[in-house]
């Protein structure tokens, strides 16, 4: 599913001439605080037994007890959101300029 999200979002970067991926530190500063909060939440919730990740539904690679896909989720989804927001901003600016 994350691959499909990226497949839909990454073309926005090139099509609209966005600078999001050309500014990796800015992108890192936008994604990291949110990812840290939610990864911490996941770690606490899984260690407390509030929820779990079914090994049959993941690739099996785990880091600190969380599947690799969970970490990827907290990078891919914000990235897609940022790319979409930036693309919408460009479209709105172009419409205003007409």
Buried (B, 14 or more C-beta within 10 A) or exposed (E): EEEEBBEEBBEBBEEBEBEBEEEEEEBEEBBEEBBEEBBEEBBEEBEEEEEEBEEEEBEEEBEEEBBEBBBBBBBBBBBBBBBEEBBEEBEEEEEEEE
